[in-house]
Amino acid sequence: MNWDQIEGNWKQLKGKAKANWGDLTDDELQKVEGRREELVGLVQEKYGKARAAAEREVDEWSHGV
């Protein structure tokens, strides 16, 4: 799924993101609103990952939704 589709369907996809990254709060996911860069930054911050690793993880997740 491309990021335009993810942004457009974010309310439905938030649950899948929450299932994948359980440490992210509902409020944090609400603020992301399906924007890739914000989700990458949040995953990077919450999980202590390098930027490239967080980008790879978010991209892998987006291909599975």
Secondary structure, 3 states (H helix, E strand, C coil): CCHHHHHHCHHHHHHHHHHHCCCCCHHHHHHHCCCHHHHHHHHHHHHCCCHHHHHHHHHHHHHHC
